[in-house]
Amino acid sequence: MKPEKPRKRPRRKKKLQRKYRNRRIALVLVLAIIIGGLFGFSRFTAMKDVEVAGTKAVSKNTVVKIARESMGKSYFRLNKQQLKNRLEQIPYVKEAHIGLSFPHTLAISIEEEKPFAQLYSGEGYILVNDDFRALETTRSYDPNLPKITGVVTHGVRMGQVAFKSTGNGKKIHMIKTLFASEMKKDIHTVSILDRGMRVAFSDGTMVHISSFDDAEYKTKQLEEIRKEMKAKNEDYREIYLDQGDHPVAVKPSSLDEEEAPENEGSFEEEGEKQADRDKRDEDGKVKKIEKDPDARNDEKREPSKATDAAE
């Protein structure tokens, strides 16, 4: 009987070990090449300059100063969201777009806010966006922007919300709804009162709104009245929008032109007296009331009776 030949397993095992070792070495080399490439690419894409576009109201130097803190870093290792958030804290910056101008320039594009209204502050005006975020203070009145009075603006800093929504949600919604309509270009002043608001139009019409509820309905109602005024070429001195079941419009008389109110307070007081005397049509349409000059003369002769009637 012939002896069995020894098996060649040890040699095969060595080959497998050598094969696996070579694979590990190759993997390490590939990883080293990748890491080295990334390191080299990071150095190749390190930020060395800043390019800013879209600034008009915003100071370009302010944007550059913030962006330069990122110089020397690779664009791909840059915390772009953090930089974006910092830039959007600047007043007038609505949105900041960050990109790479290959290979070494950080490109920043600024989208600016547009003033929505001007808040009267007692010492001037605060320009705000549509979220009432303060953009700028100025002593000059801008005739192209509606003015809002009756808002507490003491201590408001730029970039902060000047008219906070806490407790003012309905007021803000009413103003935004009015300004979203085509009437905004004709609105001169919105006065926030303890109860309701007063809207003065550029043509001299004063609108009294006693409640901030149903903003959309009241705005649509006022738009229809304004359209009717233009279509019939009529002027209303005052409109009481929601003091009853239907709006009441007061037409100016000849005496109104001769005896204009001396100040806003007297104008408001006379408006309240007139509101007590006004009546509405049964069909629900706006009633046009023109005051009788003789009645005005009677009021002048007997002021105590007029006061009692108003009360």
Secondary structure as UniProt FT lines:
FT   HELIX           9..44
FT   STRAND          49..53
FT   HELIX           60..67
FT   HELIX           68..70
FT   TURN            71..72
FT   HELIX           75..77
FT   HELIX           80..87
FT   TURN            88..89
FT   TURN            91..92
FT   STRAND          93..101
FT   TURN            102..104
FT   STRAND          105..112
FT   STRAND          117..120
FT   STRAND          125..128
FT   TURN            130..131
FT   STRAND          133..138
FT   TURN            143..144
FT   STRAND          147..149
FT   TURN            154..155
FT   TURN            158..159
FT   TURN            166..168
FT   HELIX           169..180
FT   HELIX           182..186
FT   STRAND          187..192
FT   STRAND          197..201
FT   TURN            202..203
FT   STRAND          206..209
FT   HELIX           215..231
FT   TURN            232..233
FT   STRAND          238..240
FT   STRAND          248..251
FT   HELIX           254..258
FT   HELIX           264..277
FT   TURN            282..283
FT   STRAND          287..290
FT   HELIX           293..301
FT   HELIX           303..310
//
